[in-house]
Amino acid sequence: MVVSAQVRYIDPEWRIRSEIPRIGSKETRRANTAYQTVQIHDDRPRLAAGHLNLDTTGFTLTNHQTQFREFRDEEAVKRTYLLEMCDLIMRLTGATSAYPFGHLVRTETPTDFNDGYARFVHCDYNLKRIEEMSHAVLRAHNIEPIVGEKYAWYNTWQPFDNPAVNNPLAFIDAETLPERDVIDYFYTGRDRDSLVAAPVYNPVHRWCYFPDMTIDEVIITKQMDQRPDRAVYCPHTSFENPLAQEGSPPRRSIETRIVAIF
């Protein structure tokens, strides 16, 4: 099954401009991005066939039946759910350890731009900052970095309350993402000025999603990886699902950001 949808990409002119775009509000998103029509593939068949791998495609899906339900309780998420996701990342990747950087809960009633459903194609970080950011996370957990360690950052994405029918998450297969397509931009939401990365449009990008995700399923995406010969980024965005029936419940999801050590 393939769904046709529109997604916003950063304007291709930014590939050749000397400045770096800044996005952190609806206004700056509109000014620096434009819609492209893409074909988004149901990747459950490739998952069943064993063709998805975090080190090649940059994403996968797994079952995770958490007993945790207090997703709107920030401190409870930190105490329990983030640790579950760290354990999940270690099991899936073989990392020697993993530490949480943070999490976001997204619902139909966002408090600001940062909490809303993602509406343009982006990566969450920039490989240029991986050591700086990894060392900061480790030290926040009272762990001193060791020379020779390698770092990879992962996101987990899990619906709660309802299956993810409306505004599901879509992502680019890293095997179809040329390195030259990924450019720098600054995320400026919530008074930050963070160097991150995003792709410009290329028709060779293969878009994928997992339709009708249940609350017992988790998407894992690679967000940056300094190890050689592996997927580095998995750009992603939400999209308006033309197959969603009228009256389908809103999408509510929690995503975590985790650094894994190898």
Buried (B, 14 or more C-beta within 10 A) or exposed (E): EEBEBEBBBBBBEBEEEEEEBBBBBEEBBEEBBBEBEBEBBBBBEBBEEEBBBBBBBBBBBBEBEBEBEEBEBEEEBEEBBBBBBBEBBBEBBEBEBBBBBEBBBBBEEEEEBBBBBBBBBBBBBBBEBBBEBBBEBBEEEEEEBEEEBBBBBBBBBBBBEBBBBBBBBBBBBBEBBEEEBBBEBBBBBEEEEBEBBBBBBBEEBBBBBBBBBEBEBBBBBBBBBBEEEBBBBBBBBBBBBEEBEEEBBBBBBBBBBBBBBB
